Amino acid sequence: FPTRRSSDLFRIEETMKREILRLSGPIILQNMIVYLVMALENIIIAKISDPAFAALTLAAQVYTAMSLITCGISGGGNILLSKYIGAGDFFKVRLTVRYELFITFAIPGAAALFCAVAPEKVMGLLTEHEELIYLGGGYLRLMGPAWLFAVISLILTQLLRVLGKPKIPARIAAFEMLAELVSTAAIVFLTSAQVEEKLLWISVAFLSMRLLELSALLFFAMRELNALGKAGSGASGFAGEFCKIVLPVPANELFWAVGTSVLAGIIGRQSQRTISAYGICMTAESLAGVVMSGLDLSGSMVLGKNLSAGRERVLDAKNAMRRLALEGGGAEIVLLAAMALLAPYIYPGLDPEIHSLCRWLILIDAAIELFKAVQNMNMTGILRAMGDVRFCFVTDFVFQWLYAIPLTWLCL
């Protein structure tokens, strides 16, 4: 751009970068709290027994699938929400939220119902070990509805973030997760119940906390929506735009979620030590991944709000996002390397073979983390925000279903 000096370009990119970091700070903090508490809960549950830990590792794959689909719904919705908020079309902001909630009740809601009605069948899809099916089935019966509350809360959390209120869901999540952690520790260490009874009480506590979180988020989300007013252009053409821009994203995440469950099912056919090591690795990956997930989401929001400002502003945002991807990926490598070293001390009661396998899995994950960071920023941060959801769908489908899953099955 001949009219803009390189110093001006750098200054504009730095401004964009600061805006993305300002929005991503509370998001990263909230996600870090959530995954730290989940990691601590895993450590506490590992104190019950190795089979209980392995059973919950597999059962958690159901929530992983539900949350991936919901992240797709909210991620696609964020594209439209950012666009409509930037244009002042608040009527369509409300319509977007309604459509998001409807799809959430339809798809993750069906999974939650299946968990509540036939939890043993769900566990049977993930493993052949009868003890794990028994322990995980009792846990899933209440966790299915609890996870539905959790994914609805995720939709409302994303809404508040796009509305510029990321600190509200961060504070609610911090309180809810702390209460959940305390209750889990009390059930495990202060009661003398049997293993299955402890898992039942843990699921009851989780269900109660998720219901409280949903109630608080619903209150604040309604308050912020009412403050926007009802100005807008009406519903004309909205359904077509929603289907074109938003629906491919949850469809993409649905295939990804099913693929993740298939991978978990393949691993669930291995030894209980392999399952436990896989669970620890997934926890470490989730903890490290909060950095890029926050940057991806904030970057897409900033880019979406600048789409109407012209090509130069879009390129400025894109360049800032790619620089942040490299920096964020480097930070995640450091986090994963630290977790590989600390895992034996964090989970001291587990078999040494579990620690050895877990260390290798985490180090392999660290080796590819920078590539994942750049890929995720390009795919979920840039391409989706600009509406090119079809390319993301095809690429994800090809590399997961035609490469990763067959190769994993062959190797194992």
Phi, psi and chi 1 to 4 in degrees:
 res  aa     phi    psi   chi1   chi2   chi3   chi4
   1 PHE       -  101.2  -56.8  102.1      -      -
   2 PRO   -60.8  -27.0  -20.8   31.6      -      -
   3 THR   -80.2   -6.2   57.4      -      -      -
   4 ARG  -122.6  123.1  -59.5 -159.7  -62.8  176.4
   5 ARG   -70.4  159.1  -61.0 -168.7  -56.7  -89.9
   6 SER   -61.7  -33.6   58.2      -      -      -
   7 SER   -65.8  -36.2   57.7      -      -      -
   8 ASP   -67.2  -41.0  -66.2  -28.7      -      -
   9 LEU   -60.8  -44.2  -72.4  171.3      -      -
  10 PHE   -63.4  -41.5 -178.9   77.8      -      -
  11 ARG   -64.1  -42.6  176.7  178.4   54.0   78.6
  12 ILE   -65.9  -42.1  -66.2  170.4      -      -
  13 GLU   -63.9  -37.8  -73.9 -178.9   20.4      -
  14 GLU   -65.1  -37.8  -78.8  -63.4  -50.0      -
  15 THR   -62.9  -44.1  -58.4      -      -      -
  16 MET   -61.2  -43.8  -71.1  -81.6 -167.1      -
  17 LYS   -61.2  -43.2 -176.9  177.9  174.1 -179.1
  18 ARG   -64.1  -38.0  -76.3 -165.8  -64.5  -89.6
  19 GLU   -64.7  -42.7 -175.3  178.7   -0.3      -
  20 ILE   -63.3  -44.0  -65.5  170.3      -      -
  21 LEU   -65.6  -35.6  -70.0  172.9      -      -
  22 ARG   -62.9  -42.0  179.4 -175.4   63.7   80.9
  23 LEU   -74.3  -34.7  -72.1  172.7      -      -
  24 SER   -78.8  -22.1   65.0      -      -      -
  25 GLY   -53.6  -58.3      -      -      -      -
  26 PRO   -62.3  -32.4  -22.2   32.8      -      -
  27 ILE   -66.8  -47.3  -62.3  172.9      -      -
  28 ILE   -62.3  -42.4  -67.0  173.2      -      -
  29 LEU   -61.8  -45.0  178.9   61.0      -      -
  30 GLN   -62.1  -48.2  177.4 -178.5  -14.4      -
  31 ASN   -63.6  -36.7  -68.9  -19.5      -      -
  32 MET   -64.2  -41.9 -176.3   65.0   74.6      -
  33 ILE   -61.6  -45.5  -68.9  171.3      -      -
  34 VAL   -59.5  -49.6  169.7      -      -      -
  35 TYR   -75.1  -29.7  -74.2  116.5      -      -
  36 LEU   -64.3  -44.4  -87.2  174.6      -      -
  37 VAL   -64.4  -41.1  170.8      -      -      -
  38 MET   -60.3  -40.7  -71.1  172.7   61.9      -
  39 ALA   -64.8  -42.6      -      -      -      -
  40 LEU   -64.5  -38.3  -69.4  172.1      -      -
  41 GLU   -63.8  -39.3  -73.5  177.4  -17.2      -
  42 ASN   -61.6  -40.0  -74.9  -20.8      -      -
  43 ILE   -63.0  -42.6  -65.1  170.5      -      -
  44 ILE   -65.9  -44.6  -66.3  170.4      -      -
  45 ILE   -65.9  -31.8  -68.9  169.7      -      -
  46 ALA   -61.9  -22.4      -      -      -      -
  47 LYS   -71.2  -22.5  -60.3  -69.7 -174.7 -178.8
  48 ILE   -67.6  -58.7  -59.4  176.3      -      -
  49 SER  -174.5  158.8   68.9      -      -      -
  50 ASP   -62.5  -42.8  -76.6   -1.0      -      -
  51 PRO   -62.1  -37.7  -25.9   35.3      -      -
  52 ALA   -63.1  -41.1      -      -      -      -
  53 PHE   -65.5  -43.8 -179.5   72.1      -      -
  54 ALA   -65.0  -39.7      -      -      -      -
  55 ALA   -63.1  -44.2      -      -      -      -
  56 LEU   -71.4  -29.0  -94.1   62.1      -      -
  57 THR   -60.2  -44.9  -65.8      -      -      -
  58 LEU   -71.4  -43.1  -70.9  177.1      -      -
  59 ALA   -59.9  -34.7      -      -      -      -
  60 ALA   -64.2  -18.6      -      -      -      -
  61 GLN   -64.2  -27.2  -59.5  -54.2  -47.3      -
  62 VAL   -64.6  -45.7  179.1      -      -      -
  63 TYR   -66.1  -36.6  175.1   66.3      -      -
  64 THR   -57.9  -44.4  -60.9      -      -      -
  65 ALA   -64.7  -44.9      -      -      -      -
  66 MET   -63.4  -41.4  -68.0  170.4   64.5      -
  67 SER   -71.4  -34.2   61.5      -      -      -
  68 LEU   -62.7  -44.2  -82.1  172.7      -      -
  69 ILE   -62.3  -44.3  -64.2  167.9      -      -
  70 THR   -66.5  -37.1  -51.8      -      -      -
  71 CYS   -62.1  -34.7  -75.8      -      -      -
  72 GLY   -66.1  -41.8      -      -      -      -
  73 ILE   -62.8  -49.6  -63.2  168.3      -      -
  74 SER   -70.3  -33.6   61.8      -      -      -
  75 GLY   -65.3  -43.3      -      -      -      -
  76 GLY   -65.8  -40.4      -      -      -      -
  77 GLY   -63.3  -34.5      -      -      -      -
  78 ASN   -61.3  -33.0  -77.8  -14.8      -      -
  79 ILE   -58.5  -48.5  -60.8  170.7      -      -
  80 LEU   -72.3  -40.6  -66.5 -178.2      -      -
  81 LEU   -59.8  -46.2  -73.0  172.3      -      -
  82 SER   -61.4  -41.5  -61.5      -      -      -
  83 LYS   -64.5  -46.2  174.1 -176.8  174.0 -178.9
  84 TYR   -71.3  -36.5  -65.7  144.7      -      -
  85 ILE   -65.7  -41.9  -69.9  172.4      -      -
  86 GLY   -62.4  -31.9      -      -      -      -
  87 ALA   -90.3   -4.7      -      -      -      -
  88 GLY    74.3   19.3      -      -      -      -
  89 ASP   -93.4   80.6 -165.0  -17.3      -      -
  90 PHE   -77.0  -20.9  -57.4  130.7      -      -
  91 PHE   -62.9  -43.8 -178.8   81.5      -      -
  92 LYS   -74.1  -22.7  -73.2 -173.8  177.8  176.9
  93 VAL   -60.5  -45.3  168.6      -      -      -
  94 ARG   -65.1  -41.5  -63.0  169.1 -176.4  -87.2
  95 LEU   -61.4  -40.6  -80.8 -180.0      -      -
  96 THR   -60.3  -44.6  -56.9      -      -      -
  97 VAL   -62.5  -41.4  176.6      -      -      -
  98 ARG   -62.8  -44.1  -68.4  174.3 -168.1  168.9
  99 TYR   -64.2  -40.4  -83.8   51.2      -      -
 100 GLU   -60.2  -46.0  -74.3 -178.0  -67.8      -
 101 LEU   -65.8  -37.8  -69.6  174.2      -      -
 102 PHE   -62.2  -45.9  175.2   79.1      -      -
 103 ILE   -66.6  -36.1  -60.6  173.7      -      -
 104 THR   -63.0  -43.3  -58.2      -      -      -
 105 PHE   -65.8  -32.5  -85.6  107.6      -      -
 106 ALA   -75.4  -44.0      -      -      -      -
 107 ILE   -96.7  -65.8  -56.5  177.1      -      -
 108 PRO   -60.3  -29.3  -24.4   35.0      -      -
 109 GLY   -62.8  -38.0      -      -      -      -
 110 ALA   -65.6  -39.0      -      -      -      -
 111 ALA   -64.5  -40.6      -      -      -      -
 112 ALA   -62.9  -40.6      -      -      -      -
 113 LEU   -64.6  -41.2 -179.4   62.6      -      -
 114 PHE   -61.7  -40.8 -171.2   31.5      -      -
 115 CYS   -63.4  -40.3  -71.2      -      -      -
 116 ALA   -71.5  -35.3      -      -      -      -
 117 VAL   -88.2  -40.8  173.8      -      -      -
 118 ALA  -135.8   63.9      -      -      -      -
 119 PRO   -64.6  -33.9   22.9  -33.7      -      -
 120 GLU   -65.6  -35.7  -69.7   82.5    6.9      -
 121 LYS   -65.8  -37.5  -68.7 -172.6  179.7  -63.9
 122 VAL   -62.7  -47.6  176.2      -      -      -
 123 MET   -64.5  -33.6  -71.4  -61.1  -61.2      -
 124 GLY   -63.7  -25.0      -      -      -      -
 125 LEU   -74.2  -21.0  -63.7  173.3      -      -
 126 LEU  -101.1  -24.0  -62.6  171.8      -      -
 127 THR  -155.6  161.7 -176.6      -      -      -
 128 GLU  -105.2   -6.7  -64.2  173.7  -17.2      -
 129 HIS   -72.6  118.6  -61.2  -74.5      -      -
 130 GLU   -63.6  -37.9  -68.6 -173.9    4.3      -
 131 GLU   -64.3  -40.5 -175.6  179.2   10.4      -
 132 LEU   -68.1  -37.6  -58.3 -170.3      -      -
 133 ILE   -62.8  -41.5  -66.4  173.6      -      -
 134 TYR   -66.0  -50.3  172.2   69.8      -      -
 135 LEU   -66.6  -45.6  -67.2  174.1      -      -
 136 GLY   -68.6  -32.9      -      -      -      -
 137 GLY   -63.5  -45.2      -      -      -      -
 138 GLY   -62.8  -35.3      -      -      -      -
 139 TYR   -70.0  -40.2  178.4   74.5      -      -
 140 LEU   -69.5  -26.4  -87.0  179.0      -      -
 141 ARG   -57.4  -39.2 -166.1  176.0  -59.8  -82.8
 142 LEU   -95.4  -26.1  -74.3  177.2      -      -
 143 MET   -71.8  -25.6  -68.8  -55.8  -68.8      -
 144 GLY   -57.0  -56.5      -      -      -      -
 145 PRO   -60.9  -37.3  -25.1   34.0      -      -
 146 ALA   -61.8  -40.6      -      -      -      -
 147 TRP   -69.7  -28.7  -73.3  -26.9      -      -
 148 LEU   -63.9  -44.5  178.7   59.4      -      -
 149 PHE   -58.4  -38.6  -64.8  151.4      -      -
 150 ALA   -65.9  -42.3      -      -      -      -
 151 VAL   -74.6  -30.6  -65.0      -      -      -
 152 ILE   -64.6  -39.9  -64.0  171.8      -      -
 153 SER   -60.6  -33.9  -63.6      -      -      -
 154 LEU   -64.1  -40.3  179.6   58.9      -      -
 155 ILE   -61.3  -46.3  -66.3  -70.6      -      -
 156 LEU   -67.7  -35.2  -61.2  176.3      -      -
 157 THR   -62.7  -46.0  -65.8      -      -      -
 158 GLN   -62.9  -37.2  -62.1  -73.7   56.3      -
 159 LEU   -61.0  -47.9  171.0   63.3      -      -
 160 LEU   -63.9  -34.4  -72.0  167.5      -      -
 161 ARG   -66.0  -44.9  -71.6  169.5  175.6  173.0
 162 VAL   -65.1  -32.2  175.6      -      -      -
 163 LEU   -76.7    2.7  -67.8  174.5      -      -
 164 GLY    83.9   20.9      -      -      -      -
 165 LYS  -122.5   55.5  -57.0  -69.1 -178.1  179.9
 166 PRO   -70.2  -19.9   27.7  -34.9      -      -
 167 LYS   -72.4  -27.5  -68.1 -177.7  179.5  179.5
 168 ILE   -63.1  -55.8  -67.2  175.8      -      -
 169 PRO   -65.1  -28.3   20.9  -31.9      -      -
 170 ALA   -64.6  -43.6      -      -      -      -
 171 ARG   -67.9  -41.0  -70.2  167.1  180.0  164.8
 172 ILE   -63.1  -44.6  -66.4  173.1      -      -
 173 ALA   -64.1  -39.1      -      -      -      -
 174 ALA   -61.7  -44.7      -      -      -      -
 175 PHE   -65.3  -45.9  173.7   80.1      -      -
 176 GLU   -64.8  -43.6 -176.0  -92.0  -26.6      -
 177 MET   -69.8  -34.9  -64.4  -57.5  -68.0      -
 178 LEU   -64.8  -44.2  178.8   61.1      -      -
 179 ALA   -62.6  -38.9      -      -      -      -
 180 GLU   -65.5  -41.3 -176.8 -176.7  -40.6      -
 181 LEU   -64.8  -44.3  178.7   62.5      -      -
 182 VAL   -61.8  -43.9  171.3      -      -      -
 183 SER   -65.8  -39.5   62.0      -      -      -
 184 THR   -63.4  -45.1  -59.3      -      -      -
 185 ALA   -62.5  -40.4      -      -      -      -
 186 ALA   -64.1  -41.0      -      -      -      -
 187 ILE   -66.4  -40.8  -68.2  166.7      -      -
 188 VAL   -74.7  -44.3  172.0      -      -      -
 189 PHE   -95.5  -23.1  -64.1  118.7      -      -
 190 LEU  -107.4    0.4  -58.7 -179.2      -      -
 191 THR  -118.9  153.6   64.1      -      -      -
 192 SER  -108.4   22.6   57.6      -      -      -
 193 ALA   -70.0  165.5      -      -      -      -
 194 GLN   -69.7  167.5  -61.8  -63.6  -41.9      -
 195 VAL   -57.0  -49.7  172.5      -      -      -
 196 GLU   -65.0  -32.6   58.5  -91.2   22.7      -
 197 GLU   -69.1  -39.3  -67.3  175.3  -16.2      -
 198 LYS   -63.1  -42.8  -72.5 -174.8  177.1 -177.9
 199 LEU   -64.0  -35.6  -65.4 -178.6      -      -
 200 LEU   -64.0  -46.3  175.0   62.9      -      -
 201 TRP   -67.4  -34.2  -76.9  109.7      -      -
 202 ILE   -62.5  -42.5  -71.7  171.6      -      -
 203 SER   -66.9  -35.5   60.0      -      -      -
 204 VAL   -63.6  -44.7  169.3      -      -      -
 205 ALA   -62.4  -42.1      -      -      -      -
 206 PHE   -62.7  -43.7 -170.1   94.0      -      -
 207 LEU   -59.9  -43.5  177.7   64.8      -      -
 208 SER   -64.3  -43.9  -56.5      -      -      -
 209 MET   -65.8  -39.8  -66.2  -59.2  106.2      -
 210 ARG   -67.1  -34.4  -70.5  -57.5 -173.6 -175.2
 211 LEU   -67.3  -40.0 -175.4   56.8      -      -
 212 LEU   -65.3  -41.6  -71.7  173.5      -      -
 213 GLU   -61.6  -45.1  179.0 -170.7   31.0      -
 214 LEU   -61.6  -41.6  175.4   59.3      -      -
 215 SER   -62.3  -43.8  -58.8      -      -      -
 216 ALA   -66.2  -44.0      -      -      -      -
 217 LEU   -64.9  -37.8  -73.4  170.2      -      -
 218 LEU   -62.8  -40.4 -173.2   60.2      -      -
 219 PHE   -61.1  -50.2  169.6   79.1      -      -
 220 PHE   -70.8  -35.6  -74.0  105.5      -      -
 221 ALA   -64.3  -43.2      -      -      -      -
 222 MET   -64.1  -38.5  -67.5  -58.9  -62.8      -
 223 ARG   -63.1  -43.1 -171.3 -173.4   71.1  175.5
 224 GLU   -70.9  -37.0  -64.8  -59.8  -37.0      -
 225 LEU   -65.8  -40.7  -77.4  175.2      -      -
 226 ASN   -64.5  -32.9  -69.7  -27.1      -      -
 227 ALA   -69.1  -24.3      -      -      -      -
 228 LEU   -69.2  -30.0  -72.2  177.6      -      -
 229 GLY    88.8 -170.5      -      -      -      -
 230 LYS  -123.9   19.3  -62.0 -177.0  178.8 -179.3
 231 ALA   -65.4  145.1      -      -      -      -
 232 GLY   166.6  179.5      -      -      -      -
 233 SER   -97.3    5.0   58.2      -      -      -
 234 GLY    88.9 -178.0      -      -      -      -
 235 ALA   -89.6    2.8      -      -      -      -
 236 SER   -60.1  124.2  176.5      -      -      -
 237 GLY    76.6    1.1      -      -      -      -
 238 PHE   -69.5  -45.2  173.9   79.0      -      -
 239 ALA   -58.3  -42.8      -      -      -      -
 240 GLY   -64.9  -41.9      -      -      -      -
 241 GLU   -66.4  -40.4 -174.6  174.6   18.5      -
 242 PHE   -62.1  -46.6 -174.7   91.2      -      -
 243 CYS   -63.1  -38.7  -67.8      -      -      -
 244 LYS   -71.6  -41.4  178.7 -177.6  176.5 -178.6
 245 ILE   -92.2  -41.6  -61.5  -62.3      -      -
 246 VAL   -91.9  -46.6  177.8      -      -      -
 247 LEU   -60.0  -36.5  -71.0 -173.4      -      -
 248 PRO   -61.7  -25.7  -25.6   36.0      -      -
 249 VAL   -70.5  -53.9 -177.4      -      -      -
 250 PRO   -64.0  -29.2   18.1  -30.1      -      -
 251 ALA   -63.0  -42.3      -      -      -      -
 252 ASN   -59.7  -48.3 -175.9   14.2      -      -
 253 GLU   -68.2  -30.1  -62.1  -59.2  -27.0      -
 254 LEU   -62.9  -47.5  175.2   61.1      -      -
 255 PHE   -62.4  -38.5  -82.7  106.9      -      -
 256 TRP   -66.8  -41.5 -169.1  -95.8      -      -
 257 ALA   -65.5  -43.4      -      -      -      -
 258 VAL   -63.4  -40.7  172.7      -      -      -
 259 GLY   -62.9  -39.8      -      -      -      -
 260 THR   -62.4  -40.5  -58.7      -      -      -
 261 SER   -66.7  -37.5  -60.2      -      -      -
 262 VAL   -63.9  -43.0  169.7      -      -      -
 263 LEU   -60.3  -43.0  -70.4  171.6      -      -
 264 ALA   -63.1  -37.7      -      -      -      -
 265 GLY   -65.7  -37.5      -      -      -      -
 266 ILE   -64.4  -45.7  -65.0  172.5      -      -
 267 ILE   -68.5  -32.1  -67.7  170.4      -      -
 268 GLY   -64.8  -14.6      -      -      -      -
 269 ARG   -86.3   -4.9  -94.9   61.6 -177.2  176.7
 270 GLN   -87.6 -167.7  -50.0  -53.9  -52.1      -
 271 SER   -71.4  161.3   68.0      -      -      -
 272 GLN   -63.8  -29.5  -67.7 -170.7   20.7      -
 273 ARG   -65.1  -41.6  -68.2 -171.4  179.6   97.3
 274 THR   -63.4  -41.8  -56.0      -      -      -
 275 ILE   -61.6  -44.8  -62.6  169.9      -      -
 276 SER   -64.6  -42.7  -62.9      -      -      -
 277 ALA   -62.8  -40.8      -      -      -      -
 278 TYR   -61.2  -41.5  175.9   74.0      -      -
 279 GLY   -63.2  -41.9      -      -      -      -
 280 ILE   -64.5  -42.1  -63.5  171.5      -      -
 281 CYS   -62.2  -41.6  178.8      -      -      -
 282 MET   -64.5  -36.5  -69.4  -59.7   98.6      -
 283 THR   -64.1  -44.6  -59.6      -      -      -
 284 ALA   -62.7  -41.8      -      -      -      -
 285 GLU   -64.0  -40.2 -176.8  179.8  -14.8      -
 286 SER   -65.0  -41.8  -62.0      -      -      -
 287 LEU   -62.6  -46.0  -86.7  170.4      -      -
 288 ALA   -68.9  -33.3      -      -      -      -
 289 GLY   -70.3  -11.5      -      -      -      -
 290 VAL   -64.6  -26.3  -59.2      -      -      -
 291 VAL   -63.3  -55.2  176.9      -      -      -
 292 MET   -72.1  -32.5  -78.9  -49.4  -54.9      -
 293 SER   -63.3  -38.4   63.3      -      -      -
 294 GLY   -68.2  -41.9      -      -      -      -
 295 LEU   -67.9  -39.9  -67.5  174.7      -      -
 296 ASP   -60.3  -49.0  -68.4  -15.2      -      -
 297 LEU   -64.8  -46.3  176.1   59.2      -      -
 298 SER   -65.3  -40.1  -58.6      -      -      -
 299 GLY   -62.5  -42.7      -      -      -      -
 300 SER   -65.3  -34.5   67.2      -      -      -
 301 MET   -66.2  -45.0  -72.8  157.6   47.6      -
 302 VAL   -65.2  -43.6  170.5      -      -      -
 303 LEU   -63.8  -41.8 -179.5   58.0      -      -
 304 GLY   -61.5  -38.3      -      -      -      -
 305 LYS   -74.4  -16.1  -68.9  177.2 -179.0  177.4
 306 ASN  -102.4    3.1  -77.5  -80.8      -      -
 307 LEU   -61.1  -34.3  -75.6  177.2      -      -
 308 SER   -83.8   -2.3   59.4      -      -      -
 309 ALA   -89.7   -3.1      -      -      -      -
 310 GLY   110.7  166.8      -      -      -      -
 311 ARG   -63.4  -38.9 -178.4  173.0 -177.2  -91.0
 312 GLU   -64.1  -41.8  -68.8 -175.1    1.0      -
 313 ARG   -65.9  -36.8  -66.1  -70.3  -72.4  177.9
 314 VAL   -63.6  -44.2  169.3      -      -      -
 315 LEU   -65.4  -36.8  -69.3  175.1      -      -
 316 ASP   -60.9  -46.0  -68.2  -25.7      -      -
 317 ALA   -63.8  -42.0      -      -      -      -
 318 LYS   -61.6  -44.8 -179.2 -157.1   70.9  173.2
 319 ASN   -64.1  -41.1  -68.4  -24.7      -      -
 320 ALA   -63.0  -40.4      -      -      -      -
 321 MET   -65.9  -38.2  -68.0  164.1   70.0      -
 322 ARG   -70.4  -35.4  -75.4 -178.1  169.1  163.3
 323 ARG   -64.0  -42.4  -72.8  172.9   55.1 -160.9
 324 LEU   -65.9  -31.2  -75.9  169.8      -      -
 325 ALA   -63.0  -42.6      -      -      -      -
 326 LEU   -65.5  -42.4  -66.5  172.9      -      -
 327 GLU   -68.6  -42.8  -64.6  169.5   10.4      -
 328 GLY   -65.9  -39.6      -      -      -      -
 329 GLY   -63.0  -39.0      -      -      -      -
 330 GLY   -62.9  -40.4      -      -      -      -
 331 ALA   -64.2  -38.1      -      -      -      -
 332 GLU   -68.2  -34.2  -69.6 -173.8  -11.7      -
 333 ILE   -61.7  -44.3  -68.7  172.5      -      -
 334 VAL   -61.6  -43.5  174.0      -      -      -
 335 LEU   -62.4  -44.1  -73.3  172.1      -      -
 336 LEU   -66.5  -40.8  -75.9  169.4      -      -
 337 ALA   -61.4  -40.7      -      -      -      -
 338 ALA   -64.6  -40.4      -      -      -      -
 339 MET   -67.6  -34.6  -69.1  175.7 -166.7      -
 340 ALA   -62.2  -37.2      -      -      -      -
 341 LEU   -76.0  -34.4  -65.1  174.0      -      -
 342 LEU   -90.5  -14.2  -64.7  174.6      -      -
 343 ALA   -52.8  -44.3      -      -      -      -
 344 PRO   -62.4  -29.3  -22.4   33.9      -      -
 345 TYR   -83.7  -27.0  -54.8   99.8      -      -
 346 ILE   -77.3  -35.8  -62.6  173.8      -      -
 347 TYR  -116.9   69.4  -61.4   88.8      -      -
 348 PRO   -71.9  -21.0   26.7  -34.4      -      -
 349 GLY   -86.3   -3.7      -      -      -      -
 350 LEU   -88.0  161.7  -63.1  177.5      -      -
 351 ASP   -60.9  140.5 -169.9  -76.8      -      -
 352 PRO   -57.1  -31.5  -25.3   34.0      -      -
 353 GLU   -63.7  -35.2 -174.6 -179.6  -20.5      -
 354 ILE   -62.3  -44.9  -64.0  176.0      -      -
 355 HIS   -63.3  -40.8  -67.1  -49.7      -      -
 356 SER   -63.8  -48.0  176.5      -      -      -
 357 LEU   -65.7  -40.9 -179.9   56.2      -      -
 358 CYS   -60.4  -41.6  169.8      -      -      -
 359 ARG   -61.5  -43.2 -174.2 -179.5  -58.3  111.4
 360 TRP   -64.8  -41.5  -81.2  109.3      -      -
 361 LEU   -61.9  -43.3  -70.6  172.8      -      -
 362 ILE   -67.4  -40.7  -64.6  175.6      -      -
 363 LEU   -66.4  -36.8  -71.4  175.3      -      -
 364 ILE   -63.6  -41.0  -68.7  168.1      -      -
 365 ASP   -61.9  -41.0 -158.1   20.9      -      -
 366 ALA   -63.3  -34.5      -      -      -      -
 367 ALA   -64.9  -27.1      -      -      -      -
 368 ILE  -107.8    6.2   62.2  170.6      -      -
 369 GLU   -65.4  -38.0 -163.6   63.1   31.5      -
 370 LEU   -63.8  -40.2 -170.2   63.9      -      -
 371 PHE   -64.8  -40.5  -56.8  103.5      -      -
 372 LYS   -63.0  -39.6  -71.2  167.5   60.2  179.4
 373 ALA   -63.7  -46.1      -      -      -      -
 374 VAL   -66.1  -42.1  174.4      -      -      -
 375 GLN   -61.4  -46.8  169.9 -148.3  -39.6      -
 376 ASN   -64.9  -38.2  -71.1  -22.4      -      -
 377 MET   -65.9  -42.5 -178.7   63.1   82.5      -
 378 ASN   -64.7  -41.7  -78.3  -29.4      -      -
 379 MET   -80.0  -62.1  -61.3  -86.4  -80.5      -
 380 THR   -83.1  -26.7   62.7      -      -      -
 381 GLY   -87.5  -47.6      -      -      -      -
 382 ILE   -97.0  -58.7  -63.0  174.0      -      -
 383 LEU   -63.0  -45.0  -70.8  173.5      -      -
 384 ARG   -65.7  -40.5  -79.3 -175.9  179.4  173.4
 385 ALA   -62.1  -28.8      -      -      -      -
 386 MET   -92.4    3.0  -60.7 -174.4   69.6      -
 387 GLY    93.8    3.7      -      -      -      -
 388 ASP   -90.4   65.5 -166.0   -0.3      -      -
 389 VAL   -79.2  -23.6  -66.3      -      -      -
 390 ARG   -66.8  -43.0 -176.1  174.6   60.9 -179.8
 391 PHE   -60.9  -42.9  174.9   80.7      -      -
 392 CYS   -60.6  -41.6  -61.0      -      -      -
 393 PHE   -62.8  -50.0  173.9   81.2      -      -
 394 VAL   -63.9  -43.2  172.2      -      -      -
 395 THR   -63.4  -48.2  -55.7      -      -      -
 396 ASP   -59.8  -44.1  -90.8   -6.7      -      -
 397 PHE   -62.2  -46.5 -178.7   85.9      -      -
 398 VAL   -62.8  -48.8  167.9      -      -      -
 399 PHE   -76.5  -27.5  -80.1   95.1      -      -
 400 GLN   -83.0  -52.8 -173.9 -173.2   32.0      -
 401 TRP   -82.5  -27.9  -76.1   92.0      -      -
 402 LEU   -99.9   -6.1  -58.4 -176.2      -      -
 403 TYR  -128.7  -64.1  177.9   76.0      -      -
 404 ALA   -64.2  -48.5      -      -      -      -
 405 ILE   -67.2  -49.5  -69.6  175.5      -      -
 406 PRO   -59.9  -39.3  -23.7   34.0      -      -
 407 LEU   -69.4  -38.2 -169.1   59.7      -      -
 408 THR   -62.4  -45.3  -59.5      -      -      -
 409 TRP   -60.1  -43.9  175.7   82.7      -      -
 410 LEU   -63.4  -45.1 -178.7   64.0      -      -
 411 CYS   -67.0  -44.4  -69.1      -      -      -
 412 LEU   -75.0      -  -74.0  174.2      -      -
